[in-house]
Amino acid sequence: MKQALIVAVALALPSLSEAQTFKAARYSIGGDGGTDYLAAEPGTGRVFVSRSTHVMVIDGATGKVLGDIPDTPRNHGIALASKWNHGFITSAGDSTVEMFDLKTLAVIRRIPIPTGGLDGIMYETFSDRIILTNHSRPIGTAVALDAKTGDIVGTAQLEDNAPEGAASDGKGKIFVNNEGTNTIQVIDVTTMQVLASWPIAPCDGPTGIAYDARTNRIFSGCGKTSVVVDATTGKVVATIANGDGVDALGWDPDQRLIYIPAGRDSNVTVVHQDAADKYTVVATVATMRGAKTISVDAVKHVAYLFQPEYGPPPADAPPPQPGQRPARGPVIGAWFFAISH
């Protein structure tokens, strides 16, 4: 049964005329499987949620399940190219990208990706390409697909085998977070040549990323301390205190709000951009443990998260080895969050 829980946090946003209240609506949406990324379709209210072997399509306003895309083994991310009525899903289980019809949800094409390690994905408007950031071995890769045809049109070799999010400046450059080396690499999206590599200390483990065209700033989501980077010089110009366990980052350019989810601390830090190099934390919104990725509909001004709830592991489950995650039990719940104000 669907359930909704509303949590309100009263606060004053700098440079806004009156107090705002953030609301976190929580819905039980059911379904099997774990999760990684989700993608909000701007303006429509639809949210695409990865569920390990399938992708659920959710109505963000009600939590209602609108559809499902099956047979996407060990999926991670979803990118949307509305210009061509195409969506794309990264499936690491068979190293393919599923290109699907946004209206019917039918799979149009399964695209083999030879580099392997499929993880992050985004649509890049300047080149009209889909950009994949892959945990390839021995070294990570960024792969470009034609958003109309799905054909592979370029590959860049990265400096780390754990690239995470990518963002575009809309003028021919993309920025890729490297989680292992704590750097941002700059890539020419037309040639797929690496132009620069910027260390971004004190960031540790950069994952989620966004770009603001108005101020030419990059926002890089990191564990406990996220950073703001000048997209021309690569210099870190500001830091933001947030929770631990970050794996994505959301940005609403009209409201000048950054959303940083923390899966270990069970919350989202909401940050207002007061000026290019000045940022104020305006709210900490409770979610649930594990909710570490996020997607913002910048038209409706809503941020979405999703997290399964797991039962206890089997009694005979072996203890985890050093560096391994403890065994988890079966999925016993599936919680979808919509944060607005």
GUDREN-944809 format. One record per residue (C-alpha): residue in three letters; x, y, z. Coordinates in steps of 0.05 Angstrom, whole numbers, padded with zeros to 5 digits, always signed. Each point is the difference from the previous one (the first is absolute). Example, Ala and Ser with C-alpha at 12.3 -4.5 7.8 and 13.67 -1.06 7.14 Angstrom:
<nodes>
ALA+00246-00090+00156;SER+00027+00069-00013;
</nodes>
This chain:
<nodes>
MET+00000+00000+00000;LYS+00026+00069-00018;GLN+00017+00043+00060;ALA+00020+00073+00003;LEU+00037+00035+00056;ILE+00011+00075-00002;VAL+00059+00031+00038;ALA+00004+00077+00002;VAL+00061+00042+00016;ALA-00011+00076+00008;LEU+00058+00044-00021;ALA+00018+00066-00031;LEU+00035-00002-00068;PRO+00052+00054-00011;SER-00019+00049-00055;LEU-00072-00026+00000;SER-00055+00045+00026;GLU-00036-00047+00049;ALA+00010-00062+00041;GLN-00004-00066-00038;THR-00021-00069+00024;PHE+00033-00062-00028;LYS-00046-00061-00003;ALA+00023-00071-00009;ALA-00057-00044-00025;ARG+00015-00074+00009;TYR-00036-00054-00041;SER+00002-00076+00001;ILE+00005-00021-00072;GLY+00013-00075+00005;GLY+00039-00040-00052;ASP+00061-00045+00004;GLY+00074+00016-00004;GLY+00052+00048+00027;THR+00016+00067-00031;ASP+00053+00049-00022;TYR-00019+00064-00039;LEU-00067+00030-00018;ALA-00018+00053-00052;ALA-00056+00052+00002;GLU-00030+00018-00067;PRO-00004+00077+00000;GLY-00070+00027+00004;THR-00039-00065-00008;GLY+00002-00025+00072;ARG+00027-00068-00022;VAL+00059-00029+00036;PHE+00040-00060-00025;VAL+00027-00043+00056;SER+00053-00055-00008;ARG-00018-00066+00034;SER+00059-00046-00016;THR-00035-00041-00055;HIS-00054+00048-00022;VAL-00017+00075+00000;MET-00064+00025+00033;VAL-00035+00063-00025;ILE-00031+00039+00058;ASP-00048+00059+00003;GLY+00039+00047+00044;ALA-00062+00035+00027;THR-00036-00063+00025;GLY+00051-00056+00002;LYS-00043-00040-00048;VAL+00035-00050-00045;LEU-00011+00020-00072;GLY+00041-00053-00036;ASP+00059-00047+00000;ILE+00058-00015-00047;PRO+00023-00072+00011;ASP+00063-00039-00017;THR+00054+00051+00020;PRO+00049-00043+00039;ARG+00038+00034+00056;ASN-00021+00068-00024;HIS+00027+00065+00027;GLY-00023+00064-00034;ILE-00051+00030-00047;ALA+00009+00059-00049;LEU-00056+00034-00038;ALA+00006+00032-00069;SER-00069+00030-00011;LYS+00022+00031-00066;TRP-00001-00070-00031;ASN-00052-00031+00047;HIS+00055-00047+00025;GLY+00021-00024+00068;PHE+00063-00039+00016;ILE+00016-00050+00057;THR+00069-00025+00020;SER-00001-00075+00014;ALA+00066-00025+00029;GLY-00024-00072+00003;ASP+00007-00011-00075;SER+00039+00065-00016;THR-00056+00029-00043;VAL-00038+00065-00004;GLU-00075-00007-00012;MET-00027+00055-00045;PHE-00075+00006+00011;ASP-00060+00040-00024;LEU-00020+00053+00051;LYS-00073-00004-00018;THR-00011-00076-00003;LEU+00060-00021+00043;ALA+00015-00054-00053;VAL+00073-00017-00009;ILE+00023+00023-00069;ARG+00072-00025+00001;ARG+00050-00035+00045;ILE+00069+00030-00009;PRO+00061-00042+00020;ILE+00053+00042+00035;PRO+00068-00035-00009;THR+00036+00038+00056;GLY-00046-00030+00054;GLY-00008+00028+00070;LEU-00065+00038-00016;ASP-00022+00048+00054;GLY-00016+00075-00009;ILE-00037+00030-00059;MET-00023+00069-00022;TYR-00027+00037-00061;GLU+00046+00055-00027;THR-00037+00054-00039;PHE+00057+00034-00037;SER+00021-00063-00037;ASP-00068-00035+00003;ARG+00035-00060+00031;ILE-00011-00049+00056;ILE+00062-00002+00045;LEU+00017-00064+00039;THR+00050+00001+00057;ASN+00024-00071+00010;HIS+00038-00037+00054;SER+00039-00035-00055;ARG+00063-00041+00015;PRO+00057+00014+00005;ILE-00019+00073-00010;GLY-00066+00037-00002;THR-00032+00025-00064;ALA-00049+00051-00025;VAL-00039-00024-00060;ALA-00043+00044-00045;LEU-00062-00025-00036;ASP-00040+00036-00054;ALA-00066+00017+00034;LYS-00040-00011-00064;THR+00030-00066-00023;GLY+00033-00029+00061;ASP+00065-00011-00038;ILE+00067+00005+00038;VAL+00034+00063-00026;GLY+00059+00010+00047;THR+00038-00026+00061;ALA+00046+00035+00049;GLN+00050-00034+00046;LEU-00004+00028+00071;GLU+00052+00000+00055;ASP-00040-00040+00051;ASN-00039-00065-00003;ALA-00056+00030+00042;PRO-00029+00059-00040;GLU-00067+00022+00027;GLY-00045+00058-00023;ALA+00009+00044-00060;ALA-00026+00070-00015;SER+00002+00045-00061;ASP+00013+00075-00008;GLY-00046+00000-00061;LYS+00057+00028-00042;GLY+00041-00062-00017;LYS+00033-00022+00065;ILE-00021-00053+00049;PHE+00026-00009+00070;VAL+00009-00069+00031;ASN+00009-00015+00074;ASN+00053-00053+00015;GLU-00016-00031+00067;GLY+00067-00036+00010;THR+00047+00058-00017;ASN-00043+00057+00027;THR+00004+00038-00065;ILE-00044+00030-00054;GLN+00021-00015-00071;VAL-00020+00048-00056;ILE-00018-00032-00067;ASP-00014+00030-00069;VAL-00066-00032-00015;THR+00009+00004-00075;THR+00068-00033-00004;MET-00004-00038+00066;GLN+00070+00024+00017;VAL+00019+00013+00072;LEU+00019+00074+00008;ALA+00017+00005+00074;SER-00001-00034+00068;TRP-00014+00041+00062;PRO+00012-00022+00072;ILE-00059+00022+00043;ALA+00024-00008+00072;PRO-00030+00002+00053;CYS-00051-00042-00038;ASP+00006-00075+00015;GLY-00034-00048-00048;PRO-00036+00047-00049;THR-00063-00032-00030;GLY-00059+00044-00019;ILE+00013+00062-00042;ALA-00037+00059-00030;TYR+00018+00063-00039;ASP-00029+00070+00006;ALA+00005+00040-00064;ARG-00018+00066+00033;THR+00061+00001+00045;ASN+00045-00050-00038;ARG+00006-00043+00062;ILE+00003-00076+00009;PHE-00031-00032+00061;SER+00033-00065+00021;GLY-00035-00044+00052;CYS+00049-00032+00049;GLY-00002-00036+00066;LYS-00010+00051+00057;THR+00032+00059-00039;SER-00024+00016-00070;VAL+00035+00052-00043;VAL-00015+00055-00050;VAL+00050+00006-00057;ASP+00013+00057-00049;ALA-00012-00033-00067;THR+00053+00042-00035;THR+00058-00007+00047;GLY-00016-00064+00038;LYS+00009+00036+00066;VAL-00042-00020+00060;VAL-00035+00065+00020;ALA-00048-00024+00055;THR-00015-00060+00044;ILE-00066-00027+00027;ALA-00010-00042+00062;ASN-00048-00058-00012;GLY-00013-00072+00022;ASP+00039-00063-00015;GLY-00016-00051-00054;VAL-00012+00046-00060;ASP-00009-00032-00068;ALA-00035+00054-00041;LEU-00017+00074+00001;GLY-00060+00040-00022;TRP-00002+00072-00025;ASP-00060+00046-00011;PRO+00028+00060-00040;ASP-00062+00044+00006;GLN-00005-00007+00075;ARG+00076-00001+00009;LEU-00005-00062+00043;ILE+00048-00059+00005;TYR-00025-00066+00029;ILE+00053-00047+00030;PRO-00025-00068+00023;ALA+00037-00039+00055;GLY-00016-00074+00002;ARG+00038-00014+00064;ASP-00030+00059+00038;SER-00071-00009-00028;ASN-00010+00072-00023;VAL+00005+00051-00055;THR+00039+00065+00010;VAL-00034+00057-00037;VAL+00047+00057-00019;HIS-00016+00069-00028;GLN+00048+00034-00048;ASP+00004+00072+00026;ALA+00054+00020-00049;ALA+00050-00036-00046;ASP+00046-00015+00059;LYS-00048+00004+00059;TYR-00046-00057+00022;THR-00046-00008+00060;VAL-00029-00065+00028;VAL-00074+00015+00007;ALA-00029-00067+00020;THR+00016-00072+00018;VAL-00058-00044-00021;ALA-00007-00070+00030;THR-00007-00059-00049;MET+00024-00070+00018;ARG+00065-00039+00005;GLY+00028-00018-00068;ALA-00035+00055-00040;LYS+00062+00027-00035;THR-00021+00019-00070;ILE-00047+00056-00022;SER-00031+00032-00061;VAL-00031+00070-00005;ASP-00056+00021-00046;ALA+00022+00072-00011;VAL-00068+00017-00033;LYS-00044-00024+00057;HIS+00054+00016+00052;VAL-00003-00068+00034;ALA+00057-00045+00022;TYR-00010-00076-00001;LEU+00034-00057+00036;PHE-00013-00075+00005;GLN+00025-00054+00047;PRO-00020-00073+00012;GLU-00008-00025+00071;TYR+00034-00067+00015;GLY-00017-00053+00051;PRO+00051-00037+00042;PRO+00051-00044-00037;PRO-00008-00076+00001;ALA+00024-00032+00064;ASP+00052-00041-00039;ALA+00028+00061-00038;PRO+00077+00000+00004;PRO+00032+00059+00036;PRO+00025+00055-00047;GLN+00073+00001-00021;PRO+00041+00063+00012;GLY-00026+00055-00045;GLN-00064-00038-00018;ARG-00070+00024+00015;PRO-00038-00043+00052;ALA-00051-00048-00029;ARG-00070+00027-00008;GLY-00066-00035+00006;PRO-00057+00004-00050;VAL-00033+00065-00020;ILE-00059+00012+00047;GLY-00018+00071-00021;ALA+00014+00051-00054;TRP-00003+00074+00019;PHE-00004+00058-00049;PHE+00011+00072+00025;ALA-00021+00066-00031;ILE+00031+00063+00032;SER-00031+00067-00017;HIS-00014+00067+00033;
</nodes>
